[in-house]
Amino acid sequence: MGVSVLLAVDAAHAKPGPQERAAAETLFREGKKLMAAGSVADACRRFEESQRIDPQGGTLLALALCHEKEGRIATAWVEYREAAETAKTAGRPDRVAIAAKGAAALEPRLPRLSVTVPKASLQPWLTILRDGQELGQGAWDTAVPVDPGVHEVEASAPGRVSWKAKIEVAEGEEKKVSIPALQPEPAPASSSGVLPPEPPPKRSVPTGAWIAGGIGVAALGVGSWFGLRAISRRGESDEHCRGSLCDPTGVELNDEAKKAAVISNVAFGIGALGAGVAAYLYLTRGSGEARSEARGPLRVVAVPGPREAAIVVDGTW
């Protein structure tokens, strides 16, 4: 265990309310009863909670005595010293004398632990923990008081394998632990110990898919244009017709509308076919026999006729 320090609350902080003070007083009294009954560990927990709720010089002094009996002499030593300062501020010389005497008696018995970091062990962002608490760089290579018992020291750094060690320190003993150079983390491996295979290279979109898609887009564009033209010509012909009778201009406009409609329908059909072929070639890319790379230029031509129209797609792919 590390050294815990309980400090008196600064006057600027909010004071506990009546309920908190009542709870703290009750816990303090229970702690005294448990101490008298020999239940030291339970008594210390009561004093700790009482001091947390409502810090008082008398509670801190009782807590130091309790921790001393519990064997946490480094913690008790710090608390005695703090209690002496608190009592001095409060004008309680009787408590000052008790706290100073307690701290002086414990000092020769204090275990000390030094965590050293050789130059070869320095790493960027090196973090050292002692009993789960970070040990600042200012405390490295310094023998500091600790409670008797087993202490865990851990060192870690980004990209390095963490290191841990447990050190037992007895009363009056001084020990040193040196942090070794942390090793780089190993490369990730699969559960079988074999490195995972590299992902397959990305397959490019086949040229045929590009061509078919281009034809589809072009045909859809042609279909859209002629569809709009058919609607336009049909609307213009209505101005020259009465029922089924049309003047020469109306007949001509009506024929143009029909031709444009036929071309639009054919173009939309080719557009849908091109999109389907492009999707098929994309989804089946990389399979089948190798295809020839020789390709000629492509042409998409709309050919109107007197009563029908067609779109001619010329080229190889």
GUTIKE-921557 format. One record per residue: x, y, z of N, C-alpha, C in turn; residue in one letter. Coordinates in steps of 0.001 Angstrom, whole numbers, padded with zeros to 6 digits, always signed. Layout:
// residues N
XYZXYZXYZa...
// end
This chain:
// residues 317
+000840-001195+000000+000000+000000+000000+000868+001236+000000m+000369+002307-000603+001102+003559-000623+000767+004409+000580g+001294+005584+000598+001059+006512+001693-000146+007351+001343v-001163+007363+002187-002325+008210+001956-002220+009434+002842s-002508+010582+002281-002388+011832+003013-003767+012463+003102v-004226+012729+004306-005506+013381+004517-005240+014802+004977l-005654+015771+004175-005389+017167+004479-006647+017844+004972l-006484+018859+005836-007622+019634+006290-008151+020466+005142a-009460+020678+005108-010078+021433+004028-009748+022902+004174v-009418+023546+003095-009109+024965+003103-010350+025754+003495d-010133+026864+004160-011253+027655+004643-012111+028183+003514a-011502+028316+002322-012258+028845+001193-013252+027843+000651a-013095+026552+001005-013990+025535+000491-015305+025573+001250h-016328+025036+000619-017641+025019+001267-017610+024119+002493a-018206+024600+003567-018240+023817+004800-019367+022804+004720k-019198+021645+005395-020275+020655+005388-021495+021178+006123p-022660+020709+005703-023899+021116+006345-024141+020350+007628g-025250+020655+008301-025550+019983+009570-025624+018467+009447p-026221+017967+008370-026340+016515+008218-024970+015874+008034q-024107+016521+007260-022769+015971+007062-021978+015988+008373e-022092+017071+009126-021363+017142+010398-021875+016101+011387r-023197+015866+011361-023765+014847+012257-023259+013458+011882a-023203+013188+010569-022699+011885+010130-021237+011717+010505a-020446+012780+010319-019027+012703+010663-018828+012470+012156a-019614+013150+012963-019490+012972+014413-019862+011550+014825e-020914+011016+014221-021332+009639+014541-020241+008645+014159t-019664+008820+012976-018589+007925+012539-017375+008038+013455l-017052+009258+013879-015911+009450+014787-016133+008705+016102f-017336+008801+016657-017632+008108+017923-017586+006591+017756r-018114+006106+016630-018048+004665+016371-016599+004208+016254e-015779+005029+015597-014361+004692+015470-013684+004569+016826g-013990+005480+017747-013397+005419+019084-013824+004150+019816k-015096+003770+019677-015581+002542+020329-014887+001315+019750k-014751+001294+018429-014101+000140+017798-012630+000057+018176l-011967+001195+018304-010566+001202+018746-010448+000626+020153m-011343+001045+021007-011321+000552+022384-011589-000945+022444a-012388-001433+021469-012706-002861+021448-011646-003676+020731a-010627-003029+020167-009562-003754+019480-009818-003995+018006g-010924-003459+017451-011218-003615+016016-010553-002459+015264s-009227-002563+015115-008449-001445+014581-008824-001130+013128v-008908-002160+012272-009190-001921+010853-010545-001252+010663a-011576-001745+011372-012905-001137+011265-012899+000289+011807d-012161+000502+012877-012069+001849+013440-011432+002813+012451a-010382+002375+011766-009712+003249+010789-010639+003636+009649c-011480+002674+009200-012392+003004+008117-013398+004071+008562r-013855+003996+009831-014785+005012+010337-014114+006381+010415r-012900+006413+010931-012188+007686+011028-011928+008283+009640f-011564+007427+008694-011296+007905+007331-012533+008568+006719e-013694+007917+006882-014915+008475+006312-015332+009747+007036e-015170+009767+008346-015494+010971+009111-014628+012147+008664s-013347+011904+008474-012438+012968+008045-012742+013420+006623q-013176+012484+005785-013535+012859+004407-014753+013770+004386r-015748+013458+005234-016981+014247+005240-016762+015613+005874i-016089+015617+007030-015900+016871+007780-014505+016873+008395d-013496+017358+007641-012120+017324+008147-011968+018120+009448p-011396+017455+010445-011155+018079+011740-009782+017665+012253q-009132+018570+013002-007811+018263+013543-007828+017088+014495g-008864+016991+015326-008954+015877+016269-009152+014550+015562g-009974+014554+014511-010188+013314+013751-008907+012886+013050t-008170+013843+012506-006915+013519+011834-005901+012923+012807l-005850+013433+014014-004935+012894+015016-005334+011470+015397l-006648+011242+015563-007131+009890+015867-006845+008943+014715a-006965+009442+013505-006711+008610+012332-005236+008222+012247l-004350+009158+012574-002919+008845+012562-002602+007742+013571a-003171+007857+014759-002951+006825+015781-003497+005477+015320l-004663+005497+014685-005285+004258+014204-004437+003601+013123c-003971+004398+012161-003131+003846+011093-001799+003314+011641h-001284+003952+012676-000068+003433+013301-000315+002046+013880e-001449+001885+014572-001779+000575+015134-002078-000449+014037k-002557+000019+012895-002863-000872+011785-001603-001308+011046e-000462-000678+011341+000787-001028+010690+001129-000158+009502g+000306+000812+009184+000570+001700+008045+001340+002915+008573r+002580+002674+008933+003314+003692+009684+003725+004885+008817i+003967+004672+007534+004295+005811+006672+003085+006725+006513a+001897+006113+006354+000671+006902+006286+000455+007657+007595t+000645+006961+008706+000463+007592+010021+001469+008730+010222a+002704+008542+009772+003741+009574+009933+003334+010865+009219w+002826+010735+008008+002367+011910+007255+001199+012571+007976v+000281+011755+008482-000901+012314+009159-000524+012997+010474e+000424+012438+011202+000886+013102+012431+001444+014484+012110y+002265+014555+011083+002870+015836+010711+001801+016847+010277r+000834+016386+009523-000248+017271+009101-001096+017693+010299e-001342+016772+011218-002125+017098+012411-001410+018135+013272a-000081+018052+013323+000677+019040+014092+000524+020428+013487a+000587+020523+012159+000421+021821+011504-000993+022363+011710e-001978+021482+011613-003364+021906+011811-003594+022397+013236t-003035+021659+014204-003189+022048+015609-002484+023372+015898a-001340+023588+015262-000614+024845+015451-001445+026019+014944k-002088+025839+013781-002943+026895+013226-004149+027159+014114t-004682+026075+014703-005872+026208+015543-005548+026668+016961a-004260+026813+017302-003880+027229+018644-004095+026142+019682g-003785+024894+019320-003929+023762+020244-002546+023156+020504r-001778+023740+021421-000433+023228+021703-000434+021801+022234p-001505+021395+022914-001562+020031+023421-001547+019018+022270d-002320+019305+021237-002346+018415+020077-001049+018510+019281r-000465+019698+019220+000822+019845+018532+001849+018916+019150v+001911+018878+020479+002885+018038+021172+002642+016555+020903a+001366+016137+020945+001044+014720+020714+001421+014319+019288i+001045+015158+018313+001305+014822+016913+002799+014815+016613a+003543+015805+017146+004983+015860+016894+005682+014654+017510a+005265+014266+018687+005868+013100+019350+005599+011828+018544k+004362+011697+018027+004028+010512+017231+004851+010428+015959g+005015+011572+015269+005791+011574+014026+007254+011262+014296a+007812+011833+015368+009225+011594+015691+009473+010135+016027a+008518+009498+016706+008694+008094+017084+008655+007167+015870a+007898+007543+014855+007759+006670+013681+008886+006839+012663l+009498+007983+012626+010456+008268+011553+011578+007241+011429e+012215+006758+012523+013287+005752+012361+012775+004405+011846p+011488+004160+011977+010921+002863+011585+010434+002855+010136r+010464+003989+009475+009849+004096+008150+010579+003247+007108l+009863+002406+006364+010453+001758+005182+010575+002803+004060p+011549+002631+003212+011732+003567+002102+011979+002777+000819r+011388+003281-000245+011501+002624-001549+011916+003660-002581l+012947+003307-003360+013444+004191-004405+013231+003535-005761s+012628+004266-006685+012419+003794-008059+013378+004574-008953v+014355+003872-009490+015368+004532-010319+015118+004243-011798t+015450+005205-012620+015274+005072-014072+016614+005378-014731v+017393+004357-015109+018664+004605-015804+018435+005301-017140p+019481+005932-017639+019374+006631-018918+018963+005694-020044k+019473+004459-019980+019144+003492-021044+017675+003100-021023a+016997+003355-019906+015590+002965-019782+014630+004105-020100s+015154+005281-020328+014275+006413-020626+013592+006212-021972l+012292+006429-022009+011491+006308-023217+010573+007526-023302q+010203+007927-024520+009209+009001-024629+007900+008578-023971p+007331+009484-023195+006055+009248-022515+006115+008068-021546w+007255+007856-020930+007388+006788-019950+006531+007117-018727l+005722+006154-018310+004850+006322-017150+005184+005255-016115t+005343+005687-014872+005655+004757-013783+004548+004847-012739i+004040+003694-012366+003013+003619-011331+003569+002868-010129l+003250+003355-008947+003561+002630-007722+002250+002398-006981r+001901+001127-006855+000626+000754-006236-000548+001437-006929d-000475+001515-008283-001571+002065-009064-001594+003566-009160g-000707+004267-008441-000656+005723-008489+000574+006173-009276q+000371+007163-010156+001489+007611-010978+002570+008259-010126e+003793+007880-010416+004952+008431-009718+005582+009482-010618l+005447+010747-010232+005972+011831-011057+007483+011762-011199g+007992+012336-012277+009429+012267-012552+010254+012890-011425q+009666+013850-010729+010389+014460-009624+010656+013505-008477g+009884+012423-008394+010067+011438-007325+010931+010257-007757a+011400+010239-009007+012275+009152-009445+013634+009285-008731w+014257+008160-008516+015602+008107-007931+015649+008725-006527d+014520+008690-005820+014460+009238-004467+013824+008206-003539t+014480+007960-002420+013937+007012-001443+012822+007701-000665a+011592+007283-000890+010447+007903-000231+009821+006907+000742v+009243+007409+001844+008611+006513+002815+007408+005796+002218p+007284+004538+002544+006133+003734+002135+005693+002891+003326v+004478+002412+003284+004004+001514+004336+004699+000160+004207d+004922-000524+005297+005510-001868+005210+004609-002800+004403p+005218-003734+003698+004448-004700+002911+004919-004777+001484g+004073-005351+000642+004399-005564-000772+003891-004387-001589v+004742-003885-002462+004380-002768-003344+004630-003180-004791h+003733-002756-005657+003860-003081-007084+004298-001849-007854e+005333-002028-008676+005836-000952-009523+005627-001371-010979v+005080-000475-011765+004796-000770-013172+005327+000364-014043e+005932-000006-015177+006431+000976-016144+005814+000671-017503a+005412+001711-018222+004812+001526-019539+005138+002727-020418s+005091+002494-021720+005321+003553-022704+004661+003130-024009a+004216+004082-024826+003570+003721-026093+004492+002888-026976p+003939+001793-027527+004707+000936-028422+005701+000026-027728g+005643-000038-026373+006573-000868-025615+005808-001841-024735r+006459-002961-024431+005861-003959-023541+005975-003469-022102v+004848-003450-021398+004847-002988-020013+005665-003931-019134s+006181-003377-018044+006996-004141-017097+006426-003950-015699w+006365-005033-014922+005857-004976-013560+006789-005725-012617k+006808-005286-011377+007591-005979-010349+006937-005725-008989a+007060-006699-008106+006555-006563-006743+007735-006600-005773k+007746-005639-004859+008858-005495-003912+008276-005451-002500i+008803-006256-001641+008366-006246-000237+009389-005483+000597e+008875-004564+001397+009742-003724+002227+009274-003833+003676v+010224-004085+004560+009900-004214+005991+010191-002896+006714a+009778-002820+007990+010028-001622+008794+011524-001317+008870e+011857-000044+008685+013246+000397+008771+014109-000010+007601g+013534-000689+006598+014310-001178+005458+014216-000201+004291e+015290-000108+003542+015297+000729+002340+015643-000141+001146e+014787-000091+000126+015007-000892-001074+014930-000010-002311k+015578-000538-003346+015642+000195-004613+015206-000743-005730k+014406-000241-006639+014006-001002-007819+014387-000180-009044v+015020-000838-010017+015480-000171-011225+014589-000550-012406s+014140+000438-013127+013274+000195-014284+014146-000242-015465i+013888-001418-016051+014687-001855-017204+014224-001153-018484p+015031-001296-019527+014634-000754-020834+013451-001554-021365a+012373-000890-021672+011176-001578-022153+011381-002050-023585l+010968-003279-023846+011147-003877-025169+010018-003452-026117q+010321-003341-027424+009261-003002-028385+008186-004074-028415p+006976-003659-028662+005879-004616-028770+006073-005482-030009e+005797-006793-029923+005950-007661-031091+004898-007352-032147p+005213-007746-033378+004254-007555-034472+003029-008412-034207a+001841-007936-034545+000623-008716-034299+000640-010023-035082p+000154-011076-034474+000097-012394-035118-001275-012987-034899a-001651-013945-035744-002927-014620-035601-002868-015574-034427s-004027-016168-034083-004078-017079-032945-003211-018308-033154s-002933-018679-034395-002101-019850-034666-000618-019519-034632s-000299-018250-034437+001101-017850-034394+001658-017498-035759g+000828-017617-036796+001265-017313-038150+000716-015952-038531v+001550-015146-039126+001091-013830-039535-000062-013960-040524l-001078-013133-040402-002208-013224-041317-001777-012891-042735p-002392-013548-043747-002018-013274-045139-002362-011840-045517p-001584-011321-046436-001857-009973-046914-003172-009964-047682e-003940-008899-047580-005211-008842-048305-004961-008867-049807p-005850-009512-050568-005663-009578-052029-005707-008175-052619p-004952-007983-053687-004954-006662-054327-006338-006317-054866p-006650-005048-054818-007937-004616-055331-007983-004794-056841k-009088-005359-057285-009248-005562-058724-009873-004317-059342r-009309-003903-060457-009829-002709-061134-011123-003052-061873s-011878-002023-062179-013112-002212-062937-012754-002587-064375v-013316-003689-064904-012985-004110-066278-013321-003020-067286p-012510-002987-068357-012733-001992-069403-014108-002184-070040t-014501-003456-070186-015816-003722-070770-016944-003105-069979g-016789-003089-068632-017827-002479-067795-017894-000978-068031a-016713-000354-068172-016699+001078-068482-017390+001355-069814w-017076+000501-070814-017647+000722-072155-019155+000545-072122i-019608-000573-071519-021049-000824-071465-021760+000266-070675a-021139+000691-069567-021741+001771-068790-021800+003066-069578g-020714+003357-070335-020721+004565-071154-021803+004538-072210g-021963+003364-072842-023025+003227-073850-024387+003433-073200i-024575+002842-072003-025854+002984-071307-026160+004430-070986g-025159+005141-070473-025367+006555-070135-025681+007365-071391v-024908+007100-072473-025143+007835-073712-026540+007558-074258a-026948+006294-074230-028268+005936-074745-029373+006561-073910a-029198+006590-072606-030207+007228-071757-030296+008714-072042l-029145+009334-072313-029165+010748-072685-029908+010981-073992g-029634+010115-074980-030323+010228-076268-031820+010021-076091v-032176+009000-075297-033587+008727-075063-034297+009884-074402g-033626+010502-073434-034238+011646-072752-034463+012798-073724s-033468+013070-074567-033582+014204-075506-034720+013988-076508w-034750+012778-077095-035807+012503-078078-037170+012393-077407f-037209+011953-076155-038493+011914-075454-039055+013307-075276g-038190+014244-074875-038637+015634-074744-039039+016219-076093l-038291+015843-077139-038619+016340-078485-039972+015802-078945r-040250+014546-078622-041544+013961-079009-042683+014693-078321a-042521+014982-077039-043569+015694-076307-043772+017085-076898i-042644+017756-077217-042723+019111-077771-043442+019123-079126s-043023+018202-080024-043634+018165-081354-045114+017774-081282r-045442+016914-080366-046838+016511-080202-047688+017697-079761r-047123+018484-078865-047861+019670-078416-048030+020683-079530g-047012+020862-080377-047112+021810-081479-048115+021347-082542e-048202+020013-082754-049109+019510-083781-050566+019710-083388s-050838+019733-082075-052231+019903-081637-052806+021245-082075d-051931+022243-082289-052402+023555-082707-052833+023571-084176e-052427+022537-084922-052740+022482-086360-053721+021359-086683h-054348+020805-085640-055261+019683-085857-056589+019964-085178c-057669+019448-085805-059002+019460-085216-059492+018027-085203r-059394+017377-084022-059711+015959-083955-058644+015160-084668g-059097+014354-085703-058132+013550-086438-057699+014218-087742s-058230+015456-087980-057891+016165-089212-056818+017193-088912l-055723+017167-089693-054605+018091-089483-054218+018729-090807c-053736+019930-090707-053211+020569-091903-051821+019996-092188d-051191+020338-093310-049867+019765-093638-048827+019974-092543p-048850+021140-091930-047870+021384-090853-048130+020466-089674t-049402+020256-089353-049735+019377-088239-049321+017951-088509g-049538+017499-089798-049132+016132-090144-047631+015966-089990v-046869+016961-090457-045414+016881-090376-044932+016845-088908e-045527+017736-088106-045142+017757-086682-045503+016457-085986l-046650+015903-086340-047074+014638-085714-046128+013510-086095n-045677+013480-087378-044713+012457-087796-043391+012601-087043d-042946+013851-086876-041695+014064-086136-041829+013596-084690e-043001+013842-084083-043219+013408-082701-043154+011893-082593a-043765+011183-083584-043753+009720-083543-042339+009173-083699k-041581+009759-084662-040212+009300-084863-039365+009516-083599k-039541+010715-082988-038768+010994-081777-039142+010036-080639a-040436+009684-080569-040871+008761-079531-040267+007380-079726a-040223+006941-081016-039632+005631-081283-038149+005617-080903v-037424+006671-081320-036000+006750-080986-035803+006772-079469i-036657+007523-078766-036555+007596-077303-036736+006224-076665s-037753+005476-077132-038000+004147-076573-036825+003208-076815n-036317+003226-078056-035181+002366-078385-033961+002744-077545v-033716+004062-077413-032549+004520-076663-032639+004110-075194a-033836+004252-074620-033995+003838-073224-033776+002334-073063f-034199+001560-074027-033959+000118-073959-032471-000207-074003g-031752+000474-074920-030302+000253-075000-029617+000730-073722i-030107+001855-073183-029515+002349-071932-029653+001347-070802g-030837+000753-070685-031042-000256-069641-030167-001479-069882a-030055-001882-071158-029204-003025-071477-027745-002729-071150l-027265-001522-071495-025875-001154-071195-025602-001162-069700g-026552-000631-068930-026368-000624-067476-026315-002039-066921a-027166-002909-067464-027153-004297-066995-025855-005005-067330g-025354-004802-068561-024086-005422-068959-022938-004900-068101v-022928-003592-067848-021870-003014-067019-021885-003605-065620a-023086-003752-065044-023185-004341-063705-022708-005785-063706a-023078-006541-064735-022653-007943-064810-021135-008051-064915y-020533-007243-065796-019080-007304-065960-018350-006869-064693l-018916-005901-063974-018273-005451-062730-018342-006532-061655y-019504-007168-061517-019666-008181-060480-018883-009447-060787l-018626-009721-062062-017895-010942-062422-016472-010638-062845t-015959-009473-062456-014603-009097-062861-013589-010102-062297r-012570-010378-063061-011496-011275-062625-011794-012730-062901g-013011-013095-063353-013322-014499-063601-013391-014746-065103s-013271-016026-065492-013378-016390-066901-012066-016266-067630g-012122-016505-068906-010941-016452-069752-010475-015010-069912e-009196-014863-070165-008649-013525-070430-009197-013036-071761a-009581-011773-071758-010177-011219-072969-009149-010398-073727r-009381-010280-075003-008466-009508-075843-008559-008043-075489s-007414-007379-075504-007357-005970-075159-007569-005068-076372e-007594-005675-077561-007730-004855-078766-009167-004387-078897a-009385-003104-078951-010712-002534-079067-010677-001399-080085r-011777-001255-080802-011881-000169-081754-012733+000942-081204g-012854+002048-081921-013671+003162-081449-015147+002799-081458p-015894+003372-080554-017323+003116-080438-018100+004300-080982l-019235+003983-081616-020102+005040-082106-021531+004716-081713r-022259+005700-081238-023681+005561-080938-024412+006542-081830v-025203+006030-082813-025835+006883-083816-027330+006612-083831v-028117+007660-083734-029569+007537-083888-029925+007692-085362a-030671+006690-085946-031007+006690-087372-032524+006745-087500v-033071+007894-087797-034525+007967-087994-034905+007468-089377p-036121+006918-089510-036662+006486-090794-038029+007082-091003g-038646+006783-092094-039959+007365-092374-041019+006893-091391p-040937+005661-090908-041926+005158-089969-041311+004529-088724r-040024+004422-088669-039383+003835-087498-037994+004434-087351e-037372+004180-086225-036020+004712-085965-035207+003642-085264a-033904+003848-085246-033009+002877-084593-031799+003611-084055a-031144+002994-083071-029871+003493-082572-028833+002443-082893i-027771+002843-083585-026726+001924-084008-025534+002108-083109v-025080+001015-082483-023870+000996-081652-022818+000230-082401v-021728+000870-082760-020706+000261-083595-019378+000262-082830d-018704-000886-082791-017419-000993-082133-017213-002392-081575g-016049-002608-080961-015758-003922-080369-015327-003708-078936t-015672-004684-078059-015223-004641-076647-015215-006010-076055w
// end
